[in-house]
Amino acid sequence: MRNAYLEALYDLAADNKQILALVADNGAIVYDKFRRDFPSQFINFGISEANMVSVAAGMASCGKIPFVYTISCFITYRAFEQVRNDVCLQKMNVKLVGIGVGFVYSNLGPTHHATEDMAVMRSLPNITIFSPADRMESRKITMAAAEIDGPVYIRLATGGSPDVYEEDYKFTPGRGVVLQDGSELTIITTGSITHEVKRAVREMSDLGISVRLVNMHTLKPIDKDIILESAEKTKAILTVEEHTILGGLGGAVAEVLAEARPSSVRFKRMGLDNHFPVGYGSYQDIKQMNGLSMEAIVEQAKELMRNK
């Protein structure tokens, strides 16, 4: 995902000199090509994320289009006041790019896990939130973000994320994607956990469970139509996110369902249930420890189906 984002940003900067790449002393190496070819469009602020966000807002007020890149937990938590007051309140054309979302920085512990970022950013007015599932979607989202006149937050995993899409598709901001259709259960997911969910869906298909799989690549504005369509079609919805269930994807889907009264859909959120991530180890280890392995997803889906 990260490399796809960088390639897309490079292409954007080549076509538009108003595009700027801002970093906070992380990612400097992966920006080598960008910095070499577009030195006047690259700025390393050092470890000063809040300052970087405020300067980006000032640049946007002068017609620039800054893409602000740093670790997700720093840009969404440490610089929250600047994101809120300087970017979102002023509706500045700033693109905030958070790297290492969810459990991706598995061996660094909960201080470096971005598992509340969707909830934090969803609370802010005037912002669009993207959460790509793989590298192809990462590129599409980066290109789309450049076309949006206003604040955007893009949440990315790091390199090495498995592909989810087997072929190209037409990306539309704010419109979820049905990766597989089904009639008994809908699973709605987002971000890099989508690959794990896709594996779980294959397992359930082998067990004879007909699953509709929806990738919600845009968290804000969320696709209400696809949620309500899924509720009508399958009568059961499970949300899966590498994030707290409070205020993230599950919360957003629950809001849509609750406001669409009356609703008889069975519904469950799967993610961190009011606790920080536990454990250290590989990415797969942390998903296992926190109940987000492929096997755990299958069990949660089966339990939801039993509770008819």
Stockholm file with secondary structure:
# STOCKHOLM 1.0

chainA/1-308         MRNAYLEALYDLAADNKQILALVADNGAIVYDKFRRDFPSQFINFGISEANMVSVAAGMASCGKIPFVYTISCFITYRAFEQVRNDVCLQKMNVKLVGIGVGFVYSNLGPTHHATEDMAVMRSLPNITIFSPADRMESRKITMAAAEIDGPVYIRLATGGSPDVYEEDYKFTPGRGVVLQDGSELTIITTGSITHEVKRAVREMSDLGISVRLVNMHTLKPIDKDIILESAEKTKAILTVEEHTILGGLGGAVAEVLAEARPSSVRFKRMGLDNHFPVGYGSYQDIKQMNGLSMEAIVEQAKELMRNK
#=GR chainA/1-308 SS CHHHHHHHHHHHHHHCTTEEEEESSSSTTTTHHHHHHCGGGEEECCSCHHHHHHHHHHHHHTTCEEEEEEEHHIIIIITHHHIIIIIITTTCCCEEEEESBBTSSGGGCGGGCBSSHHHHHHTSTTCEEECCSSHHHHHHHHHHHHHSSSCEEEEECCTTCCCCCSSCCCCCTTCCEEEECCSSEEEEECGGGHHHHHHHHHHHHHTTCCEEEEECCEEESCCHHHHHHHHHHHSEEEEEEEEESSSSHHHHHHHHHHHSCSCCCEEEEEEECSSCCCCCSCHHHHHHHTTCSHHHHHHHHHHHHHCC
#=GC SS_cons         CHHHHHHHHHHHHHHCTTEEEEESSSSTTTTHHHHHHCGGGEEECCSCHHHHHHHHHHHHHTTCEEEEEEEHHIIIIITHHHIIIIIITTTCCCEEEEESBBTSSGGGCGGGCBSSHHHHHHTSTTCEEECCSSHHHHHHHHHHHHHSSSCEEEEECCTTCCCCCSSCCCCCTTCCEEEECCSSEEEEECGGGHHHHHHHHHHHHHTTCCEEEEECCEEESCCHHHHHHHHHHHSEEEEEEEEESSSSHHHHHHHHHHHSCSCCCEEEEEEECSSCCCCCSCHHHHHHHTTCSHHHHHHHHHHHHHCC
//
